[in-house]
Amino acid sequence: MGVYTFVCRNTGGEWTAKQHSGEIEASAATPYELQRRLVAAASAADSAAGVQSSFSMVSPSSAVFQVIVGAVGGGAMISGGAAVGGAAASGGGAAEAPKEEKKEEEKEESDDDMGFSLFD
């Protein structure tokens, strides 16, 4: 399993990324295309199956992108606004429907009778 962390910056309309502690670099016109190139580069560097990624904007012109290669789990990872189910990638069975929680209805307190009047 390999974890690849990239610092991404937008300068002059072009997104560039450099690996935090490594030699992988990429550039693209859009953040989406940059993510695709970084996932491809990380996958080529690590032959394990299963890829999860996370892209987090830090400011309008900078972001952090993390690629985890070989991490197959039952959870879901949010990446670029799309949810990717880890259970489907790991060949897991159908997920159970969450149990319904019964919530007791809280009795709303009335503000009508406070024991005093504003106009007395």
CNS distance restraints for C-alpha pairs under 8 A (distance, minus, plus):
assign (resid   1 and name CA) (resid  46 and name CA) 7.65 0.50 0.50
assign (resid   1 and name CA) (resid  48 and name CA) 6.61 0.50 0.50
assign (resid   1 and name CA) (resid  68 and name CA) 7.13 0.50 0.50
assign (resid   1 and name CA) (resid  69 and name CA) 5.52 0.50 0.50
assign (resid   1 and name CA) (resid  70 and name CA) 4.56 0.50 0.50
assign (resid   1 and name CA) (resid  71 and name CA) 6.28 0.50 0.50
assign (resid   2 and name CA) (resid  46 and name CA) 6.61 0.50 0.50
assign (resid   2 and name CA) (resid  68 and name CA) 5.76 0.50 0.50
assign (resid   2 and name CA) (resid  69 and name CA) 5.13 0.50 0.50
assign (resid   2 and name CA) (resid  70 and name CA) 6.71 0.50 0.50
assign (resid   3 and name CA) (resid  66 and name CA) 7.12 0.50 0.50
assign (resid   3 and name CA) (resid  67 and name CA) 5.86 0.50 0.50
assign (resid   3 and name CA) (resid  68 and name CA) 4.57 0.50 0.50
assign (resid   3 and name CA) (resid  69 and name CA) 6.44 0.50 0.50
assign (resid   4 and name CA) (resid  19 and name CA) 6.92 0.50 0.50
assign (resid   4 and name CA) (resid  20 and name CA) 7.80 0.50 0.50
assign (resid   4 and name CA) (resid  42 and name CA) 6.90 0.50 0.50
assign (resid   4 and name CA) (resid  66 and name CA) 5.60 0.50 0.50
assign (resid   4 and name CA) (resid  67 and name CA) 5.08 0.50 0.50
assign (resid   4 and name CA) (resid  68 and name CA) 6.34 0.50 0.50
assign (resid   5 and name CA) (resid  19 and name CA) 5.74 0.50 0.50
assign (resid   5 and name CA) (resid  20 and name CA) 5.58 0.50 0.50
assign (resid   5 and name CA) (resid  21 and name CA) 7.66 0.50 0.50
assign (resid   5 and name CA) (resid  64 and name CA) 7.21 0.50 0.50
assign (resid   5 and name CA) (resid  65 and name CA) 5.88 0.50 0.50
assign (resid   5 and name CA) (resid  66 and name CA) 4.42 0.50 0.50
assign (resid   5 and name CA) (resid  67 and name CA) 6.48 0.50 0.50
assign (resid   6 and name CA) (resid  17 and name CA) 5.97 0.50 0.50
assign (resid   6 and name CA) (resid  18 and name CA) 5.38 0.50 0.50
assign (resid   6 and name CA) (resid  19 and name CA) 4.25 0.50 0.50
assign (resid   6 and name CA) (resid  20 and name CA) 5.30 0.50 0.50
assign (resid   6 and name CA) (resid  64 and name CA) 5.78 0.50 0.50
assign (resid   6 and name CA) (resid  65 and name CA) 5.09 0.50 0.50
assign (resid   6 and name CA) (resid  66 and name CA) 6.16 0.50 0.50
assign (resid   7 and name CA) (resid  17 and name CA) 5.48 0.50 0.50
assign (resid   7 and name CA) (resid  18 and name CA) 5.55 0.50 0.50
assign (resid   7 and name CA) (resid  19 and name CA) 6.38 0.50 0.50
assign (resid   7 and name CA) (resid  20 and name CA) 6.34 0.50 0.50
assign (resid   7 and name CA) (resid  62 and name CA) 7.55 0.50 0.50
assign (resid   7 and name CA) (resid  63 and name CA) 6.22 0.50 0.50
assign (resid   7 and name CA) (resid  64 and name CA) 4.96 0.50 0.50
assign (resid   7 and name CA) (resid  65 and name CA) 6.57 0.50 0.50
assign (resid   8 and name CA) (resid  15 and name CA) 6.72 0.50 0.50
assign (resid   8 and name CA) (resid  16 and name CA) 5.57 0.50 0.50
assign (resid   8 and name CA) (resid  17 and name CA) 4.24 0.50 0.50
assign (resid   8 and name CA) (resid  18 and name CA) 6.70 0.50 0.50
assign (resid   8 and name CA) (resid  62 and name CA) 5.47 0.50 0.50
assign (resid   8 and name CA) (resid  63 and name CA) 4.96 0.50 0.50
assign (resid   8 and name CA) (resid  64 and name CA) 5.84 0.50 0.50
assign (resid   8 and name CA) (resid  65 and name CA) 7.07 0.50 0.50
assign (resid   9 and name CA) (resid  15 and name CA) 5.55 0.50 0.50
assign (resid   9 and name CA) (resid  16 and name CA) 5.43 0.50 0.50
assign (resid   9 and name CA) (resid  17 and name CA) 6.44 0.50 0.50
assign (resid   9 and name CA) (resid  61 and name CA) 5.64 0.50 0.50
assign (resid   9 and name CA) (resid  62 and name CA) 4.35 0.50 0.50
assign (resid   9 and name CA) (resid  63 and name CA) 6.46 0.50 0.50
assign (resid  10 and name CA) (resid  14 and name CA) 5.48 0.50 0.50
assign (resid  10 and name CA) (resid  15 and name CA) 4.37 0.50 0.50
assign (resid  10 and name CA) (resid  16 and name CA) 6.43 0.50 0.50
assign (resid  10 and name CA) (resid  61 and name CA) 4.77 0.50 0.50
assign (resid  10 and name CA) (resid  62 and name CA) 6.12 0.50 0.50
assign (resid  11 and name CA) (resid  15 and name CA) 6.57 0.50 0.50
assign (resid  11 and name CA) (resid  16 and name CA) 7.90 0.50 0.50
assign (resid  11 and name CA) (resid  61 and name CA) 7.27 0.50 0.50
assign (resid  13 and name CA) (resid  29 and name CA) 6.70 0.50 0.50
assign (resid  14 and name CA) (resid  27 and name CA) 6.99 0.50 0.50
assign (resid  14 and name CA) (resid  28 and name CA) 5.97 0.50 0.50
assign (resid  14 and name CA) (resid  29 and name CA) 4.84 0.50 0.50
assign (resid  14 and name CA) (resid  30 and name CA) 7.07 0.50 0.50
assign (resid  15 and name CA) (resid  27 and name CA) 5.49 0.50 0.50
assign (resid  15 and name CA) (resid  28 and name CA) 5.30 0.50 0.50
assign (resid  15 and name CA) (resid  29 and name CA) 5.82 0.50 0.50
assign (resid  15 and name CA) (resid  30 and name CA) 6.28 0.50 0.50
assign (resid  15 and name CA) (resid  31 and name CA) 6.39 0.50 0.50
assign (resid  15 and name CA) (resid  34 and name CA) 6.87 0.50 0.50
assign (resid  16 and name CA) (resid  25 and name CA) 7.55 0.50 0.50
assign (resid  16 and name CA) (resid  26 and name CA) 5.84 0.50 0.50
assign (resid  16 and name CA) (resid  27 and name CA) 4.19 0.50 0.50
assign (resid  16 and name CA) (resid  28 and name CA) 6.56 0.50 0.50
assign (resid  16 and name CA) (resid  34 and name CA) 7.46 0.50 0.50
assign (resid  17 and name CA) (resid  25 and name CA) 5.53 0.50 0.50
assign (resid  17 and name CA) (resid  26 and name CA) 5.34 0.50 0.50
assign (resid  17 and name CA) (resid  27 and name CA) 6.18 0.50 0.50
assign (resid  17 and name CA) (resid  34 and name CA) 7.67 0.50 0.50
assign (resid  18 and name CA) (resid  23 and name CA) 7.35 0.50 0.50
assign (resid  18 and name CA) (resid  24 and name CA) 6.17 0.50 0.50
assign (resid  18 and name CA) (resid  25 and name CA) 4.55 0.50 0.50
assign (resid  18 and name CA) (resid  26 and name CA) 6.83 0.50 0.50
assign (resid  19 and name CA) (resid  23 and name CA) 6.07 0.50 0.50
assign (resid  19 and name CA) (resid  24 and name CA) 5.34 0.50 0.50
assign (resid  19 and name CA) (resid  25 and name CA) 6.24 0.50 0.50
assign (resid  24 and name CA) (resid  41 and name CA) 7.22 0.50 0.50
assign (resid  24 and name CA) (resid  42 and name CA) 7.86 0.50 0.50
assign (resid  25 and name CA) (resid  38 and name CA) 7.73 0.50 0.50
assign (resid  26 and name CA) (resid  34 and name CA) 6.84 0.50 0.50
assign (resid  26 and name CA) (resid  37 and name CA) 6.77 0.50 0.50
assign (resid  26 and name CA) (resid  38 and name CA) 6.56 0.50 0.50
assign (resid  27 and name CA) (resid  34 and name CA) 5.98 0.50 0.50
assign (resid  28 and name CA) (resid  33 and name CA) 5.94 0.50 0.50
assign (resid  28 and name CA) (resid  34 and name CA) 5.06 0.50 0.50
assign (resid  29 and name CA) (resid  33 and name CA) 7.01 0.50 0.50
assign (resid  29 and name CA) (resid  34 and name CA) 7.46 0.50 0.50
assign (resid  30 and name CA) (resid  34 and name CA) 6.25 0.50 0.50
assign (resid  31 and name CA) (resid  35 and name CA) 6.17 0.50 0.50
assign (resid  32 and name CA) (resid  36 and name CA) 6.39 0.50 0.50
assign (resid  32 and name CA) (resid  80 and name CA) 7.66 0.50 0.50
assign (resid  33 and name CA) (resid  37 and name CA) 6.28 0.50 0.50
assign (resid  34 and name CA) (resid  38 and name CA) 6.16 0.50 0.50
assign (resid  35 and name CA) (resid  39 and name CA) 6.11 0.50 0.50
assign (resid  35 and name CA) (resid  55 and name CA) 7.87 0.50 0.50
assign (resid  35 and name CA) (resid  65 and name CA) 7.55 0.50 0.50
assign (resid  36 and name CA) (resid  40 and name CA) 6.24 0.50 0.50
assign (resid  37 and name CA) (resid  41 and name CA) 6.16 0.50 0.50
assign (resid  38 and name CA) (resid  42 and name CA) 6.05 0.50 0.50
assign (resid  38 and name CA) (resid  67 and name CA) 7.94 0.50 0.50
assign (resid  39 and name CA) (resid  43 and name CA) 5.96 0.50 0.50
assign (resid  39 and name CA) (resid  51 and name CA) 7.88 0.50 0.50
assign (resid  39 and name CA) (resid  53 and name CA) 7.77 0.50 0.50
assign (resid  39 and name CA) (resid  67 and name CA) 6.45 0.50 0.50
assign (resid  40 and name CA) (resid  44 and name CA) 6.14 0.50 0.50
assign (resid  41 and name CA) (resid  45 and name CA) 6.32 0.50 0.50
assign (resid  42 and name CA) (resid  46 and name CA) 6.25 0.50 0.50
assign (resid  42 and name CA) (resid  67 and name CA) 7.10 0.50 0.50
assign (resid  42 and name CA) (resid  69 and name CA) 7.31 0.50 0.50
assign (resid  43 and name CA) (resid  47 and name CA) 6.21 0.50 0.50
assign (resid  43 and name CA) (resid  48 and name CA) 7.64 0.50 0.50
assign (resid  43 and name CA) (resid  51 and name CA) 7.66 0.50 0.50
assign (resid  43 and name CA) (resid  69 and name CA) 6.53 0.50 0.50
assign (resid  46 and name CA) (resid  69 and name CA) 6.76 0.50 0.50
assign (resid  48 and name CA) (resid  69 and name CA) 6.23 0.50 0.50
assign (resid  48 and name CA) (resid  70 and name CA) 4.75 0.50 0.50
assign (resid  49 and name CA) (resid  69 and name CA) 6.77 0.50 0.50
assign (resid  49 and name CA) (resid  70 and name CA) 4.98 0.50 0.50
assign (resid  49 and name CA) (resid  71 and name CA) 7.84 0.50 0.50
assign (resid  50 and name CA) (resid  69 and name CA) 5.89 0.50 0.50
assign (resid  50 and name CA) (resid  70 and name CA) 4.84 0.50 0.50
assign (resid  50 and name CA) (resid  71 and name CA) 5.89 0.50 0.50
assign (resid  50 and name CA) (resid  72 and name CA) 5.71 0.50 0.50
assign (resid  50 and name CA) (resid  89 and name CA) 7.12 0.50 0.50
assign (resid  51 and name CA) (resid  67 and name CA) 6.96 0.50 0.50
assign (resid  51 and name CA) (resid  68 and name CA) 5.68 0.50 0.50
assign (resid  51 and name CA) (resid  69 and name CA) 4.56 0.50 0.50
assign (resid  51 and name CA) (resid  70 and name CA) 6.03 0.50 0.50
assign (resid  51 and name CA) (resid  71 and name CA) 6.37 0.50 0.50
assign (resid  51 and name CA) (resid  72 and name CA) 7.52 0.50 0.50
assign (resid  52 and name CA) (resid  67 and name CA) 5.86 0.50 0.50
assign (resid  52 and name CA) (resid  68 and name CA) 5.15 0.50 0.50
assign (resid  52 and name CA) (resid  69 and name CA) 6.57 0.50 0.50
assign (resid  52 and name CA) (resid  71 and name CA) 6.87 0.50 0.50
assign (resid  52 and name CA) (resid  77 and name CA) 6.75 0.50 0.50
assign (resid  53 and name CA) (resid  65 and name CA) 7.26 0.50 0.50
assign (resid  53 and name CA) (resid  66 and name CA) 5.49 0.50 0.50
assign (resid  53 and name CA) (resid  67 and name CA) 4.40 0.50 0.50
assign (resid  53 and name CA) (resid  68 and name CA) 6.09 0.50 0.50
assign (resid  53 and name CA) (resid  77 and name CA) 7.22 0.50 0.50
assign (resid  53 and name CA) (resid  78 and name CA) 7.69 0.50 0.50
assign (resid  53 and name CA) (resid  79 and name CA) 5.80 0.50 0.50
assign (resid  54 and name CA) (resid  65 and name CA) 5.68 0.50 0.50
assign (resid  54 and name CA) (resid  66 and name CA) 5.23 0.50 0.50
assign (resid  54 and name CA) (resid  67 and name CA) 6.67 0.50 0.50
assign (resid  54 and name CA) (resid  77 and name CA) 7.30 0.50 0.50
assign (resid  54 and name CA) (resid  78 and name CA) 6.39 0.50 0.50
assign (resid  54 and name CA) (resid  79 and name CA) 4.71 0.50 0.50
assign (resid  54 and name CA) (resid  80 and name CA) 6.98 0.50 0.50
assign (resid  55 and name CA) (resid  63 and name CA) 7.02 0.50 0.50
assign (resid  55 and name CA) (resid  64 and name CA) 5.95 0.50 0.50
assign (resid  55 and name CA) (resid  65 and name CA) 4.44 0.50 0.50
assign (resid  55 and name CA) (resid  66 and name CA) 6.57 0.50 0.50
assign (resid  55 and name CA) (resid  79 and name CA) 5.90 0.50 0.50
assign (resid  55 and name CA) (resid  80 and name CA) 5.83 0.50 0.50
assign (resid  56 and name CA) (resid  63 and name CA) 5.49 0.50 0.50
assign (resid  56 and name CA) (resid  64 and name CA) 5.31 0.50 0.50
assign (resid  56 and name CA) (resid  65 and name CA) 6.33 0.50 0.50
assign (resid  56 and name CA) (resid  80 and name CA) 7.99 0.50 0.50
assign (resid  57 and name CA) (resid  62 and name CA) 6.18 0.50 0.50
assign (resid  57 and name CA) (resid  63 and name CA) 4.17 0.50 0.50
assign (resid  57 and name CA) (resid  64 and name CA) 6.48 0.50 0.50
assign (resid  58 and name CA) (resid  62 and name CA) 5.53 0.50 0.50
assign (resid  58 and name CA) (resid  63 and name CA) 4.85 0.50 0.50
assign (resid  58 and name CA) (resid  64 and name CA) 7.03 0.50 0.50
assign (resid  59 and name CA) (resid  63 and name CA) 6.72 0.50 0.50
assign (resid  72 and name CA) (resid  86 and name CA) 6.37 0.50 0.50
assign (resid  72 and name CA) (resid  89 and name CA) 6.87 0.50 0.50
assign (resid  72 and name CA) (resid  90 and name CA) 5.73 0.50 0.50
assign (resid  73 and name CA) (resid  86 and name CA) 5.32 0.50 0.50
assign (resid  73 and name CA) (resid  87 and name CA) 6.33 0.50 0.50
assign (resid  73 and name CA) (resid  89 and name CA) 7.97 0.50 0.50
assign (resid  73 and name CA) (resid  90 and name CA) 6.43 0.50 0.50
assign (resid  74 and name CA) (resid  85 and name CA) 7.50 0.50 0.50
assign (resid  74 and name CA) (resid  86 and name CA) 4.90 0.50 0.50
assign (resid  74 and name CA) (resid  87 and name CA) 4.36 0.50 0.50
assign (resid  74 and name CA) (resid  90 and name CA) 7.21 0.50 0.50
assign (resid  74 and name CA) (resid  92 and name CA) 7.47 0.50 0.50
assign (resid  75 and name CA) (resid  85 and name CA) 6.52 0.50 0.50
assign (resid  75 and name CA) (resid  86 and name CA) 5.15 0.50 0.50
assign (resid  75 and name CA) (resid  87 and name CA) 6.55 0.50 0.50
assign (resid  76 and name CA) (resid  83 and name CA) 6.44 0.50 0.50
assign (resid  76 and name CA) (resid  84 and name CA) 5.56 0.50 0.50
assign (resid  76 and name CA) (resid  85 and name CA) 4.62 0.50 0.50
assign (resid  76 and name CA) (resid  86 and name CA) 5.19 0.50 0.50
assign (resid  76 and name CA) (resid  87 and name CA) 7.75 0.50 0.50
assign (resid  77 and name CA) (resid  83 and name CA) 5.92 0.50 0.50
assign (resid  77 and name CA) (resid  84 and name CA) 5.62 0.50 0.50
assign (resid  77 and name CA) (resid  85 and name CA) 6.95 0.50 0.50
assign (resid  77 and name CA) (resid  86 and name CA) 7.30 0.50 0.50
assign (resid  78 and name CA) (resid  82 and name CA) 5.78 0.50 0.50
assign (resid  78 and name CA) (resid  83 and name CA) 4.72 0.50 0.50
assign (resid  78 and name CA) (resid  84 and name CA) 6.53 0.50 0.50
assign (resid  79 and name CA) (resid  83 and name CA) 6.41 0.50 0.50
assign (resid  79 and name CA) (resid  84 and name CA) 7.52 0.50 0.50
assign (resid  85 and name CA) (resid  89 and name CA) 6.93 0.50 0.50
assign (resid  86 and name CA) (resid  90 and name CA) 6.26 0.50 0.50
assign (resid  87 and name CA) (resid  91 and name CA) 6.18 0.50 0.50
assign (resid  87 and name CA) (resid  92 and name CA) 4.92 0.50 0.50
assign (resid  87 and name CA) (resid  93 and name CA) 7.36 0.50 0.50
assign (resid  88 and name CA) (resid  92 and name CA) 5.86 0.50 0.50
assign (resid  88 and name CA) (resid  93 and name CA) 7.73 0.50 0.50
assign (resid 116 and name CA) (resid 120 and name CA) 7.83 0.50 0.50
